[in-house]
Amino acid sequence: MQPVDGNNDVEGARARWLSASERASQLAAQLFQPGSGYGDPEARIADEHRLQSARHDAERFFREYHDLDKRDMELKLLRVQRSQRLATWASFAVAAVVGASTVVNTLVAVLK
């Protein structure tokens, strides 16, 4: 398996999500000022649509970030599991060599 540099992807997705979330928050703060009534209902609807679009973008970027972060974590766990499996087999190999060596040394000592 090729090493994947998913960390950059995850950080990029996180930055996009935070930026979109900040834009949505700023837009909401600008649009919904106390005492600022809308004289034109179409302008109000257009502003609400812009805000809803910004919120949807932030939500989409959050899902992208979450998915990439989850995939990156799963890849790291798979690497750790593979490493543990190799360590286990290495341990068994060492134990087998030590066991065989002990048997040979015991036989040599008995036959002397």
C-alpha positions as CSV (number, residue, x, y, z in Angstrom):
1,M,0.0,0.0,0.0
2,Q,1.3,3.4,-1.0
3,P,1.9,5.9,1.8
4,V,-0.8,8.5,1.5
5,D,-0.2,12.0,2.6
6,G,-3.7,12.4,3.8
7,N,-2.7,14.9,6.5
8,N,-2.5,17.7,3.9
9,D,-5.9,16.7,2.5
10,V,-7.4,16.7,6.0
11,E,-5.9,20.0,6.9
12,G,-7.0,21.6,3.6
13,A,-10.5,20.3,4.1
14,R,-10.5,21.6,7.7
15,A,-9.4,25.1,6.5
16,R,-12.1,25.1,3.8
17,W,-14.7,24.2,6.4
18,L,-13.6,26.8,8.9
19,S,-13.5,29.4,6.2
20,A,-17.0,28.6,5.0
21,S,-18.3,28.5,8.5
22,E,-16.8,31.9,9.2
23,R,-18.4,33.3,6.0
24,A,-21.8,32.0,7.0
25,S,-21.5,33.4,10.5
26,Q,-20.4,36.8,9.2
27,L,-23.2,36.8,6.7
28,A,-25.7,36.0,9.4
29,A,-24.4,38.7,11.6
30,Q,-24.7,41.3,8.8
31,L,-28.2,40.2,7.8
32,F,-29.9,39.9,11.1
33,Q,-29.2,43.2,12.8
34,P,-31.8,44.1,15.4
35,G,-34.1,46.9,14.1
36,S,-33.1,46.5,10.5
37,G,-36.3,45.8,8.8
38,Y,-36.6,44.8,5.1
39,G,-38.7,47.1,3.0
40,D,-38.5,44.8,0.0
41,P,-39.6,41.2,0.6
42,E,-37.6,40.0,-2.4
43,A,-34.4,41.4,-0.9
44,R,-35.1,39.6,2.3
45,I,-35.7,36.3,0.5
46,A,-32.6,36.8,-1.6
47,D,-30.5,37.5,1.6
48,E,-32.0,34.4,3.3
49,H,-31.2,32.3,0.3
50,R,-27.6,33.6,0.3
51,L,-27.3,32.7,4.0
52,Q,-28.9,29.3,3.5
53,S,-26.4,28.6,0.7
54,A,-23.5,29.7,2.8
55,R,-24.7,27.4,5.6
56,H,-25.1,24.5,3.2
57,D,-21.5,25.1,1.9
58,A,-20.2,25.1,5.4
59,E,-22.1,21.8,6.2
60,R,-20.8,20.2,3.0
61,F,-17.2,21.2,3.8
62,F,-17.6,19.9,7.3
63,R,-18.8,16.5,5.9
64,E,-15.8,16.5,3.5
65,Y,-13.4,17.2,6.4
66,H,-15.0,14.6,8.6
67,D,-14.8,11.9,5.9
68,L,-11.2,12.7,5.1
69,D,-10.2,12.8,8.8
70,K,-12.0,9.5,9.4
71,R,-10.2,7.9,6.3
72,D,-6.8,9.2,7.5
73,M,-7.4,7.8,11.0
74,E,-8.4,4.4,9.5
75,L,-5.2,4.4,7.4
76,K,-3.1,5.1,10.4
77,L,-4.8,2.3,12.4
78,L,-4.2,-0.1,9.5
79,R,-0.5,0.8,9.5
80,V,-0.3,0.2,13.2
81,Q,-2.0,-3.1,12.9
82,R,0.3,-4.2,10.1
83,S,3.3,-3.1,12.2
84,Q,2.0,-5.1,15.2
85,R,1.4,-8.2,13.0
86,L,5.0,-8.0,11.8
87,A,6.3,-7.6,15.3
88,T,4.3,-10.6,16.4
89,W,5.8,-12.8,13.6
90,A,9.3,-11.5,14.4
91,S,8.7,-12.5,18.0
92,F,7.6,-15.9,17.0
93,A,10.6,-16.4,14.8
94,V,13.0,-15.4,17.6
95,A,11.2,-17.7,20.0
96,A,11.5,-20.6,17.5
97,V,15.2,-19.9,17.0
98,V,15.8,-19.8,20.8
99,G,13.8,-22.9,21.3
100,A,15.7,-24.8,18.5
101,S,19.0,-23.6,19.9
102,T,18.0,-24.8,23.4
103,V,17.1,-28.2,22.1
104,V,20.4,-28.5,20.2
105,N,22.4,-27.4,23.2
106,T,20.6,-29.8,25.4
107,L,21.2,-32.7,23.0
108,V,24.9,-31.8,22.7
109,A,25.2,-31.7,26.5
110,V,23.5,-35.0,26.9
111,L,25.6,-36.7,24.3
112,K,28.9,-35.6,25.7
